[in-house]
Amino acid sequence: MQCNMLEAKNQLSKLVQAALAGEDVVIANKGVPVVRLVKIGAKDFARKPGAWSGLPKAKEAWDSSATNADIADMLTQDRLL
């Protein structure tokens, strides 16, 4: 299917549905094909569960009041970096 720019602007939803259905959708400018509308495929990589399992475990006191107070103190004194 080929359509001109103005027609594509007015019927974008219909053109997207056609592209999702596998139809070849070409948008032309003054009769000259310039753009092809295609469905985006799946990502090339798959996520692997447990990718972070080898990281060191957090200490039990990572969220204690003292730790939070130390962080707040560093932030207020601009000593973070």
Secondary structure, DSSP 8 states (H G I E B T S, - for coil): -EEEHHHHHHTHHHHHHHHHTT--EEEEETTEEEEEE------SS---TTTTTTS----TTTT-HHHHHHHHHHHHTT---
